[in-house]
């Protein structure tokens, strides 16, 4: 919740505590807005840094992708079984 509030405040460029069309776009797609990039990098870094040492090791980087790879393999296996009528 704290991160979302901080992200909202960064997106709210004029500080009126409401998001107009541009500000909402910045909130939803922060990678496209310079003012949001530092927040987004820090958010991703904190998500990946499992041992909280302030750095992302290769193992930490890879560990975040393993569940996605398993999901993709399951979907692929399902589609292959469906196509082969197994």
Buried (B, 14 or more C-beta within 10 A) or exposed (E): EEEEEEBBEBBBBEEEEEBEEEBEBBBEEBEEBEEBEEBBEEBEEEEBBEEEEEEBEEEBEEEEEEEEEEEEEEEEEEEEEEEEEE
